[in-house]
């Protein structure tokens, strides 16, 4: 008779759905664009807080990625770089990773050294680069150099990144869930070795309040237009 309560308890526990396990399942997407078929642009979006990154990715044709281009620090002062068609809308006020597109839209740079002639660029971060030494390889995330906290790097959040190979022949748009170092298998899958981490977490959600301007990296082969 003493075993009956234990059996009942086991039945109750087994009937509880594995909520934690379900939440831990990663959401992964990796889209690769050959640069000889691709022309990238930055697109200046509407000045409305109701317009989110998720909205653009859902409705703007073959949009590759969406991001806010009006970052601010804790005091509300604008930070970061945003250049559109050669015009600097926001200056570079701190050392962060950036992505730059030349006028053709096929030459893409990710890193810290700005080209002499700026055409279209934005700043985000941190930079993520692949390293190889004595037959070994891995990735390095420049979190400390770009003043990102360990908590930010390790947080289980929605992540987005843009990656290129060397020399740039393809652009990869990555989406996944978890700490930032989970990007390595996707870099291996897409054969890329340099990435720019974009705004993710709550800011990537459907109801996020965004800054007034959104930048879009897109494929003009789309027939839907902007």
Order of alpha helices (4+ residues) and beta strands (2+ residues): alpha-alpha-beta-alpha-beta-beta-beta-beta-beta-beta-beta-beta-beta-beta-alpha-beta-beta-alpha-beta-beta
